Amino acid sequence: MMKKWILASFAAAAVGTIAQAAEPTDNAFAVEGAGRLDCTAFTAAREDKSSAEYQRMIGFVEGYLSAANRYEPNTFDLTPWHNAAAFDIILKSHCADHKEDTLVSVVQRMVTGLRPVRIAQFSPLVEVGDANHQAFVYEAILRRSQAALKTRGLYKGDEDGKFSTEMRDALMAFQRQSSLTATGVPDPATLWTLLNP
């Protein structure tokens, strides 16, 4: 009984604190941990990508963008082919010219910038590749890729979201044209080059 009373008291106090914090007058919000660090700190941590500091920063980015899937309207996945390596490249590029920007401000900009490539509704993941190179890609992204390859005259098949030999060959041709590693697999670098607006 005493334990329930303590938990109820704690919950009431927490709700009261949240209610007060939920009404900022200047639209500010709290940022914890790595999100408060700036681009200079990111650039320094990037020199050792195995360091705990670098991993913490990339983890913050992945967590923030995953949370954006929940609050962004018409969004199932805001980053449908991006991975930690892609986030690293985006941050490196931005931080080269904006050393004082905080990590959270950069990621907020990423949310806006990634809206055009998001997947709005659930799409099944499809395993693609061969014995040497594999990836998991949303069916919706495979359809977009087929359409983009078709526009470039590299693919003549159906836009059905299936990974066929014809699509693999079209991806290899595109990768060669784009100076990417020609694996025939729609990896993040290939999808970024093929589908980014």
Secondary structure, 3 states (H helix, E strand, C coil): CHHHHHHHHHHHHHHHHHHHHCCCCCCCCCCCHHHHCEHHHHHHHCCCCCCHHHHHHHHHHHHHHHHHHHHCCCCCECCCCCCHHHHHHHHHHHHHHCCCCEHHHHHHHHHHHHHHHCECCCCCEEEEECCCCEEEEEHHHHHHHHHHHHHCCCCCCCCCCCCCHHHHHHHHHHHHHCCCCCCCCCCHHHHHHHHCC
